[in-house]
Structures are given as structure tokens and as C-alpha cells.
């Protein structure tokens, strides 16, 4: 066990911390968007790991790092139910598992404070949120800033001892932008590190022997700035913090993704020398931290630890093979909602006349994004009827494009009927439609930020990766109504966090509107989603955008009504963008297997990698 010291006469005990995070309502091992089993996810599987891990030790706690409630068809269906809803199935399952404390994540607020308050009303576990607080007494807020869990732990000889464990939880203050429609004027946010520093000191003063930080954010670069979105490393440096449990980024820690970072031990699972973990998403892993505790004259302290991630499945020749079976008690709780969702999601709602896929959305024309852009334009036509306006563009991005969701996380529809499940596959988030006003120069900056999706490609380096792993596909906005060329052989103007690197750098070429070069001084109205309009993705261009109008319904609802009205893919199938010709450049695209590439892309199959992704060599 890392860090163990031999202190004669001291009391020694072990405490096992078990952590889930970013469940996003994934109760079953099932992909509802694809209507097929998904062996590598689901709380029903993680529950079996929890039961096993608990049975192995005398002393344990079960914690969750946030984003547990919404983000899956089953859990989101609960919101659409009429009054007098049944208890939320995720809450019922977590009650049965006996969670000791649960953090609020940013997605808990996607449907507003009232919906959240109702959803967690029957929770039998404490909810925590340290850096968000209501501004008025009548604002429903479902969490407290922190708590002290008072446990009786058994030492190595089996003797009981009192242990006071302080727990606090922080989430990105950017939630005030992402869900501004629900939170603005009702709650206030503080920087995560400042809030945690104050709360941890208060827990110590109140008698906490240990302090655990539920950090609904990633590791970050050590910044403790008030607007930092990822602060795990900075939190670990707090004097009063003993353990930092991370979340939000859907990554695995310990794990090779974080190799080579300063003050990070990606094998032992430490941040600034302190125990830490991040268990992926959707119930794919259970993080297990075994703390070696010592009590001497100065009180209890962490003398050593061992951290591991336990997966619910393993990959064999690229395919996921379950390591555990469904936990029967959780299966019984989840099945009624599961069956009801299967019935609803298989209803036919529309029709498309061509295949749709996101497998190649970052290298070729994307019909999925084109369909969303067309639905947005259809809704905007009614919204803006009778109102004079400048030219309108429609921005859309592909969502399910692998990433931390793995090689199964893609959208693929055959030509023919569209069913309710396909709406969630195409547009899985509850964002609403907004209209923003920008000039041509701002639009060019928007496109430059989207082009950060690609690595800076070199000549004579055929094995280089095309796509940046730290830039999610939902930030690769495609602006329908324009035509343009992207040159990944040039330096980017911005970094993935939206910071300007070089104002003179440009990856965009030949940007045109209506057949003419884009006028940098001309005004446009752009249809986009509420996440982007409120600052999501750190797009500098949007910070100066004018607000024109917002729709009250979600884009997924708009898409469904668009299809139900008999509309489909736009008649104009010409590509919005293409890569620049780079004859001496090759790169590798990783995508989901089993789908043939489009004829318009110069792609050469290159096998399947150990993670189950198909590899293609890309020529430019």
C-alpha cells in the first residue's frame, strides 16, 4: 500500500471508499438510442461490483461524484411524465444501494430546480453542493454544502473506533452559463477551490478527522482560479483535503490518459501526493480506494492507500464481454421503467430517405448535423415570421462520435422510418434553440474554434492522429449556409479551452456565403443551442454575440415535430465544408466499426485497434 509508515503503538484501520460518477441515468446495460444491449455500462452491473467490494472489507463508504440523474432516455422520460410522477427510478436504485453521500453535477440542473427538487425528494442519502447556493429562501435547493459522517470503524484487531469523515462537493461554476435559463437570479456560484478551502477548514473545525472532496470536475492544470472548470489537482493541494474523487470528464483515473502530467501519478492514483480517482461514466467502472488510516497523538491521518478501477466489462478482440451479472435487486427496480421506455422509443415518428451516421462526421458531410440544422431553420422560420432579419445560418454538431463513450457510441440510422429512440441518438441533450447575432469576423472566429477538433498535421507522418481527444465532437460546429475549407496543416488560432494562441493563424480558407467571400463586417443571425449561446465550449466569438430570440422547447422536441410534420433531410446535399488538399499529409481516424466510409472521403481501412475502434488512413 503506497505511503504506509510503521508507527509503533499507533491504531491502524482501513477504510474503503467506493465511487461512481457520471451515471447519467444509465440503470440498465442497454443502449436505448441503438436499441441493443450494452454490456459495458449500467448501474445494474456496477451494483454487483459494489456488493462484492463491500463484502471484502470491514469499513466502507459508497459515494457518487455527480451527474447521476439525467442524460439517458429512461431517466429523462421521467421528466416528461404528467403530474404525480412515480419515484425517479435512479433514486430508487441508489436508495437500495445505500449511498452514503452524493454530489450534484451540472447536468442535475438541466430541467430546472423544481424538477430536480421533485426528483430527489425521496432520496435516502444526503446530496451535497458546496459552491452553489440559493439567493432567496423560496428557491428550492436540494443539497447542503457539506456533512460529517460519523462512523465506527474496526481496527486491525477488530476493536471499534469513532471516525468523523467530512464530505463536501463542488461543481463547475460554468453551470451558471450552461443552465442560465434555470439558475440565473436564483442561485449564485463560487469558484470551486475557494469554496472547498473554506468548507474543508470548517469541517476540520467541527471535528472531522478526514475530509473527502467530491469534485465534479476533471484534474485540470493546477489552476485555482475562480472560473476554473477542472480543479482536481488544485483541490488536492488544499491542506485540509485528504482525498479527491473526480468526475465530469468521463475519463479513467488511475489510467494512461493522464500519464506524464506534473504532480499526477497516473498509476498509483494520486494528485499532489493525495489519493484520487475518476471512474469513467455510465456505470462502466467502480473506483475503489483503500485508505490505510493511522491514529496517533495527533489524531487520524491517511498513512497509505491503494486505488483501482473495477470495470463491469472487458474488451476481447474489440468487443465488450461482461465481467459481472446484473444485480437482481437493482434489476427488479429498473425493469418497469426499462420496459416502458422500450415501448415508447420504438414508436415511428417520421422518415428519412438516406442513411445517417456520425461515424465519419469529422471527415465528410454529416447528414445527422444537416438534419438538425434543417429542423432548427424550420422552427426559426415560424419564430421570426414577419420580422425583417439579416441572412440566417444554422449551427449544428455531431454528438455521438466515440470519445469516452467508446466505439459503440455512434449514431447510425438506415434510410426509412425514424423512431423516437433515434431522436435521442441524434440529439441527446435537452438544449433549447437560440438565435444570436454576429458579424462575419465573429463567425470566422467561431469556425476557427471548431477547427481545433484536428491536430496540427505534419508531412511525412502517416501514423499521426487526426482528432484531438481533448476536444469533444459536440464542439465541432458546422455552420450550414456557408461553404468553407479547413486546413489542419496550419496552426490553430485557439486552443481547446478557447484561449487565443495566434490572432494571425487561420485554418479556414475560401469561406463563402451565397457564392461570395464572407463579408467580415456583415451581420448574420445564427441558430444555435443554449449550451453554446450561454458560453459552453469556450467559444470566444459567442462572448460578444447579440441575443435575438430563444425558443421555449428543446431542439430534440423541435426535431421530432419537424419529422412528424413530414419533413426530412434537406434537398441540398452539397457539402458545407471539406479539407484542404494536402498531398504530402496522412493521418489516422479512429471510429466505430462496421460502417463503410462515404465515397467522398479518401479513407483506407487499417484494421481494428485494441479498444475496438476501426482505424482508417486519411488522405488529403
Secondary structure, DSSP 8 states (H G I E B T S, - for coil): -BT----TT-EEEEEEEEEE---TT--SSEETTTTEE-TT--HHHHHHHHHHHHHT-SSEEEEE-S--SSSSHHHHHHHHS-SS----HHHHHHHHHT-SEEE--GGGGTT-HHHHHHHTTT-SSEEE-SSEEESSTTS----BSEEEEEEEEEBTTS-EEEEEEEEEEEE-TTHHHHTHHHHTTTEEE--HHHHHHHHHHHHHHTT-SEEEEEEES---SS---TT-S--HHHHHT-TT--EEEE-SS--EESSGGGTT-TTEETTTTEETTEEEEEE-STTSEEEEEEEEEEEETTEEEEEEEEEEEEESEEEETTEEEESS---HHHHHHHHHHHHHHHHHHT-EEEEESS-EESTTTTTS--HHHHHHHHHHHHHHHHHTTT----EEEEEE----BSGGG-TT-B-EE-SEEEEHHHHHHH--S--EEEEEEEEHHHHHHHHHHHGGGB----TT-TT-BSB-TTS-GGG--EEETEEEEE-TTS--SB-TT--BS-TT---EEEEEETTEE--TT-EEEEEEEHHHHTTTT--HHHHT-EEEEEEEEEHHHHHHHHHHTT--S-S----SEEE---TT-EEEEEE-SS----TTS-EEEEEE-TTS-EEEEEE-
